[in-house]
Amino acid sequence: MIRKATWVDALAIASVHVESWKTTYSGIVPDAYLETLAVEEKQALWEKGLSQADHSVFVAEEHGRVVGFISGGRNRASDGPAARYDGELYAVYLLKEAQGKGWGRRLVQALARDLAQKGIHSLVVWVLAANPSRGFYERLGGEKLAEERVEIGGTVLSEWCYGWQDIQTMN
């Protein structure tokens, strides 16, 4: 089931967030950095995010347990090719055992519908180039717009920006 997240989902979202980072970015982001990720810290961030009206967050539930989430809203970019787009997919993460079951696609579709109702019709997402799930965005029709260098845990990594001029085509 895909549903709009509520404030009470903050702990479950934080748990998925931390666990997903540890499984997805192992060998990409320094282990020392991944070891510092704390569910309690992420929970506080998600409690704040879930209280913001302009932040759309949905969760995927399997057998009553949150196994993934997506969040998005207005584009935070102020310059470059990404700034031409209305909205931004901030994060989408699934537990490893929930991947490959269609949850990601259904989460993206829920977010796209919600953002369209808020007047957002184009979207970008930034993803680490070494992320093994990067192809997900390409399969959804994302067009590579830009590339930047980011520093995470003392390591400089390449991050790619994908864009959709019409979020209704993200399926």
Residue pairs with C-beta under 8 A, 6 or more apart in sequence:
1 60
1 61
2 58
2 59
2 60
2 61
2 103
2 106
2 107
2 110
3 58
3 59
3 61
4 56
4 57
4 58
4 114
5 13
5 50
5 57
5 58
5 59
5 69
6 50
7 47
7 50
7 51
9 46
9 50
9 57
9 59
9 66
9 69
10 43
10 46
10 47
10 50
11 39
11 43
12 59
12 65
12 66
13 42
13 46
13 50
13 57
13 59
13 66
13 69
14 39
14 40
14 41
14 42
14 43
14 45
14 46
15 39
15 66
16 66
16 67
16 68
16 69
16 93
16 94
16 95
17 42
17 46
17 69
17 91
17 93
18 37
18 38
18 39
18 42
19 95
19 96
20 93
20 94
20 95
20 96
21 29
21 34
21 37
21 93
22 34
22 37
23 95
23 96
24 93
24 131
24 132
24 133
25 34
25 128
25 131
26 34
28 128
28 130
28 131
28 157
29 152
29 153
29 155
29 157
30 152
30 153
30 154
30 155
32 153
33 152
33 153
33 154
33 155
34 153
46 57
49 55
49 57
49 71
50 57
52 73
54 73
54 74
54 118
55 71
55 72
55 73
55 90
56 71
56 72
56 73
56 111
56 114
56 115
56 118
57 69
57 70
57 71
58 69
58 70
58 71
58 107
58 110
58 111
58 114
59 66
59 68
59 69
60 66
60 67
60 68
60 69
60 94
60 98
60 103
60 106
60 107
61 67
62 98
62 101
62 103
67 94
67 95
67 97
67 98
67 103
68 92
68 93
68 94
68 95
68 98
68 103
68 104
68 107
69 91
69 92
69 93
69 107
70 89
70 91
70 92
70 107
70 108
70 110
70 111
71 89
71 90
71 91
71 92
71 111
72 87
72 88
72 89
72 90
72 111
72 115
72 123
73 87
73 88
73 90
73 115
73 120
74 86
74 87
74 88
74 120
75 82
75 83
75 85
75 86
75 87
75 88
75 123
75 124
76 88
77 83
77 85
77 88
77 124
80 146
81 145
81 146
81 161
81 163
82 88
82 124
82 126
82 145
82 146
82 161
82 163
84 122
85 122
85 123
85 124
85 163
85 164
85 165
86 115
86 119
86 120
86 121
86 122
86 123
87 115
87 120
87 121
87 122
87 123
87 124
87 167
88 123
88 124
88 125
89 108
89 111
89 123
89 124
89 125
92 104
92 107
92 108
92 125
94 103
94 104
99 133
104 133
104 136
105 140
105 171
108 140
108 170
108 171
109 170
109 171
112 123
112 167
112 168
112 170
115 121
115 123
115 167
116 167
116 168
120 167
121 166
121 167
121 168
122 163
122 164
122 165
122 166
122 167
123 163
123 164
123 167
123 170
124 145
124 161
124 162
124 163
124 164
125 137
125 142
125 161
125 162
125 163
126 148
126 159
126 160
126 161
127 133
127 134
127 137
127 159
127 160
127 162
128 134
128 150
128 157
128 158
128 159
128 160
129 147
129 157
129 158
129 159
129 160
130 157
130 158
134 160
137 162
138 162
140 164
140 170
140 171
141 164
141 169
141 170
142 162
142 163
142 164
142 170
143 162
143 163
143 164
144 160
144 161
144 162
145 161
145 162
145 163
146 160
146 161
147 158
147 159
147 160
147 161
148 158
148 159
148 161
149 156
149 157
149 158
149 159
150 156
150 157
150 158
150 159
151 157
164 170
